[in-house]
Amino acid sequence: MKLNTWQKNVLSAVVIVAGGFFLFNVAFLLAAAVINGLGLLMGNVDQPPTYIQIGAYIGFLLIISWLVFRSKLSHLVKATYMTMPLMVTLVMTGIFLYTQPQWMPIGFGVLIVAAVLLFIYKKKLPWLYYFATFYTAALALYIILSGIDI
């Protein structure tokens, strides 16, 4: 059975949503592993993470992201993966601005999402990247507005 274009598009959107949700969980498990692992090595297990631990996690994500985006993987896989570093960026922004008024993390999030959308537009990437960006941004906004603590 051959799928119509609209059916392929709906299936692609479902893959991005499901894959993104899975990758969000992977990102937080990976953060826990890197930050706690370095905490053990550095002897500060019961203390808040240091900039070294957070930097190591972000560096690790940057390396993985660079490898994924430079690979010959399909646009669907890359757009699905893109949800993870974007969500990590938005969540880290929210964490760093947690004590500020709510409009501050939302404002910085809007700037980050706008920069991503501009990049996608300039590179003339397929609609999958736009969908992944809007899905991630909507989920991050929901987290902030509903008061969910991460």
Helices and strands as residue ranges (DSSP letters): H 5-42, H 51-70, H 75-96, H 103-123, H 127-146
